[in-house]
Amino acid sequence: MAKKIVAGNWKMNKNLQEGIALAKELTEVVKNPNCDVIIGTPFIHLASVAEVIKGSCIQLSAENCANKASGAYTGEVSAEMVKSTGAEYVILGHSERREYYAETPEILKEKVELALANGLKVIFCIGESLEEREANKQNEVVKAELAGSVFHLSAEQWKNIIIAYEPIWAIGTGKTATADQAEEIHAYIRSCVAEVYGAEAAAETSILYGGSCKASNAPELFAKPDIDGGLIGGASLKAADFKGIIDAWG
Ligand code: 13P
């Protein structure tokens, strides 16, 4: 069985003090959850938030890392640096990074490899645009994204990969994929994983849904057999909203 996970992606929100306060609040309200709980924060928050959540059930993720190991890359943050803060995960392949920062499948492949080599687990995001969905190309798109950046990994490395399916048309739009729409493509994604790593590994791969997921629609989404949790943007910025989604796991 795949691990159940609710992960937050704060994106470029919250200054350091606000981020610390939110992390503190989460440690107070999230107790004995029935899923893994991860928060993805901006780089500058990581070390401080790691201290705040120490000993709690909350785990920490970065939202990005560099595609170079170290050296003269002004402004970049390496996977090793991320790991040294106490973070255990990194979100890679988010559509916002692909679109606004021109991250190609090749660049993402380098990032994934460096993240894994430095002991981070990767939350790897895939998902189609509205145009692609309207042309019924969503399956093709997600398969190509997987093939382009993660399907070359060994079976051992694959154990540290979490997939997040995030249809671009549902991100921050209030427009959620219906539970049936999400389940259909999650099942397809799992079948793609099975083709490469076998049925057992596919069954153990966590596949999260992201895109306007909130407390009101999480129960229906999480009830689907191939939806193992969520990657949450807007609704991860308030403790009560995020807890509402975690509580969808009962
Ligand atoms: P929203 O939950 O704000 O739609 O964002 C989803 C997302 O992009 C998480 O990575």
Boltz pocket constraint, residues with backbone or C-beta under 6 A from the ligand:
constraints:
  - pocket:
      binder: B
      contacts: [[A, 9], [A, 94], [A, 166], [A, 170], [A, 171], [A, 172], [A, 173], [A, 174], [A, 210], [A, 211], [A, 212], [A, 213], [A, 231], [A, 232], [A, 233], [A, 234], [A, 235]]
      max_distance: 6.0
